[in-house]
């Protein structure tokens, strides 16, 4: 028995999972996600192996031009699963078998927390994504590169829902505890240049912060 799994590579596929699901239905496939979404790739591999599937074909899918992990990560995660599996079906990525000898999930380069001074959270919940958070995230990446700021300066993380959805797209900057709403591409560049570069408040983008009362 053979199964085809379409693997969503980024959070864009999670938010557009109906598109991925429709394609899977057309191809007689199931869906799994490399990050954020459910089922995860390892959970889907476990389910299929438990159902007695002998050959599992994995097809990485990217629905946008957004930055996503390389296809090699599908092999890496599948190899990790295969090394620990009780039943070992044949797994193919792009027609090439996964051997279980792929690079491990750990590396000395990923041992320590980055030395960043700021942590930028970009909401990728469904409302923020529908209102342009993908473009917002790309604008941050571009503006930070132009400013010469890397992960050891500003660590950018795409998150699930941050809750003030009416203000989408929402962005949070820590340790400033600064919340920004309506962050389109132009606003993202302003936050990088004016807030991170010049130390200005960018007050017209700031959202009121309700403080917890102890």
C-alpha positions in Angstrom: 0.0 0.0 0.0 1.3 3.4 -1.0 0.4 6.9 0.3 1.1 10.4 -0.8 1.5 13.2 1.7 1.6 16.9 0.7 3.9 18.6 3.3 3.2 22.3 3.9 6.5 23.9 4.5 5.7 27.2 6.1 3.0 29.0 8.1 1.5 30.2 4.8 0.4 26.7 4.0 -1.2 26.4 7.5 -3.2 29.6 7.0 -4.2 28.5 3.4 -4.7 24.9 4.4 -8.0 24.8 2.5 -6.0 25.3 -0.7 -3.6 22.5 0.3 -6.5 20.2 1.3 -8.2 20.8 -2.1 -5.0 19.8 -3.9 -4.6 16.8 -1.7 -8.2 15.7 -2.5 -7.5 16.0 -6.2 -4.3 13.9 -5.9 -5.7 11.3 -3.5 -3.2 12.5 -0.8 -3.2 13.5 2.8 -1.7 16.7 4.3 0.9 17.3 7.0 2.9 20.3 8.1 6.6 20.8 8.8 5.9 23.5 11.3 3.0 25.2 13.2 0.1 23.2 11.7 -1.5 19.8 12.5 -1.0 17.1 11.8 2.8 17.4 12.1 4.9 15.4 9.6 6.0 12.9 12.3 2.4 12.4 13.4 1.2 11.7 9.9 4.1 9.3 9.3 3.2 7.5 12.6 -0.5 7.3 11.5 0.3 5.9 8.1 2.8 3.4 9.4 0.2 2.2 11.9 -2.3 1.8 9.1 0.1 -0.6 7.4 1.2 1.7 4.6 4.4 0.2 2.9 5.5 3.2 0.8 5.1 6.8 1.8 5.8 9.5 -0.7 6.4 13.0 0.7 5.9 16.1 -1.5 7.0 19.4 0.0 4.6 22.2 -1.0 5.1 26.0 -0.9 2.1 28.1 -1.9 3.8 31.5 -1.8 7.2 33.0 -2.5 7.7 33.5 1.2 10.9 32.3 2.9 10.4 28.7 4.2 12.7 25.9 5.4 14.6 24.1 2.6 13.2 20.8 1.2 16.1 19.1 2.9 14.2 19.6 6.2 11.6 17.2 5.0 14.2 14.5 4.6 15.8 15.5 7.9 12.6 15.2 9.9 11.6 12.0 8.0 15.0 10.5 8.7 14.7 11.3 12.4 11.3 9.6 12.5 12.6 6.6 10.6 15.5 6.1 13.1 13.0 5.9 16.0 10.2 4.1 14.2 9.1 0.6 15.3 7.9 -0.2 11.8 9.9 1.2 9.0 8.0 1.8 5.7 9.8 3.0 2.6 9.8 6.9 2.6 10.5 8.8 -0.6 11.1 12.5 -1.0 11.3 13.5 -4.7 11.7 9.9 -5.6 14.8 9.4 -3.4 14.5 7.1 -0.4 15.0 8.4 3.1 17.7 6.2 4.7 17.6 7.2 8.3 21.2 8.4 7.9 20.1 12.0 7.2 21.6 14.8 9.4 20.3 14.8 13.0 17.9 17.4 14.3 20.5 18.7 16.7 23.7 20.7 15.8 26.3 22.6 17.8 25.2 25.7 15.9 21.8 25.5 17.6 22.9 25.0 21.2 22.6 28.4 22.6 19.9 31.1 22.7 20.8 33.9 20.2 22.4 37.0 21.7 19.7 39.2 20.5 18.7 42.4 22.3 15.3 42.7 20.8 12.7 40.0 20.0 10.1 40.9 17.3 6.9 38.8 17.2 4.9 39.0 14.0 1.4 37.6 14.3 0.5 35.0 11.7 -2.9 34.2 13.0 -5.7 33.8 10.4 -6.9 37.4 10.6 -3.4 39.0 10.5 -2.5 36.7 7.7 -5.6 37.6 5.8 -4.8 41.3 6.2 -1.2 41.1 4.9 1.0 39.7 7.7 3.0 37.7 5.1 4.0 40.9 3.4 4.7 42.5 6.8 7.0 39.7 7.7 8.9 39.9 4.4 9.2 43.7 4.8 10.8 43.2 8.3 13.2 40.7 6.8 14.2 43.1 4.0 14.5 46.2 6.2 16.5 44.4 8.9 19.0 43.1 6.2 19.3 46.6 4.8 20.0 47.9 8.3 22.6 45.2 8.9 20.7 43.7 11.8 20.8 39.9 12.1 19.4 37.3 14.6 22.0 38.4 17.2 20.5 41.9 17.1 16.8 41.4 16.4 15.3 37.9 16.5 12.1 37.7 14.4 9.6 35.1 15.2 6.3 34.4 13.4 3.6 33.4 16.0 0.1 32.3 16.2 -2.7 34.7 17.2 -1.6 37.5 19.6 -5.3 38.4 20.3 -6.0 42.1 19.4 -7.2 40.9 16.0 -9.1 44.0 15.1 -5.7 45.8 14.9 -4.3 43.3 12.3 -1.5 42.9 11.3 -0.2 42.9 14.9 3.5 43.0 15.9 5.1 43.0 19.3 8.6 44.1 20.3 10.3 42.8 23.4 11.7 43.7 25.9 10.1 47.1 25.1 6.6 45.5 25.6 5.6 47.7 22.6 2.5 46.5 20.7 1.9 47.8 17.1 -1.2 47.6 15.1 -2.0 48.0 11.4 1.6 47.1 10.5 1.7 47.0 6.7 5.0 46.9 4.7 5.6 50.7 5.1 4.9 50.5 8.8 7.3 47.6 9.2 10.1 49.6 7.6 9.3 52.5 9.9 9.6 50.3 13.0 13.0 49.1 11.8 14.3 52.5 10.9 12.7 54.8 13.4 12.2 52.6 16.5 15.1 50.2 16.2 17.5 52.6 14.4 16.7 56.0 15.8 15.0 55.1 19.1 11.8 56.9 18.3 8.5 55.6 19.7 6.5 55.4 16.4 3.6 56.4 18.6 1.0 56.5 15.9 1.4 52.7 15.5 1.5 51.8 19.2 -1.5 50.0 20.7 -2.6 50.7 24.3 -1.4 48.1 26.7 -3.8 47.0 29.4 -1.6 46.3 32.4 -2.4 43.3 34.7 -3.5 44.4 38.1 -2.0 42.3 40.9 
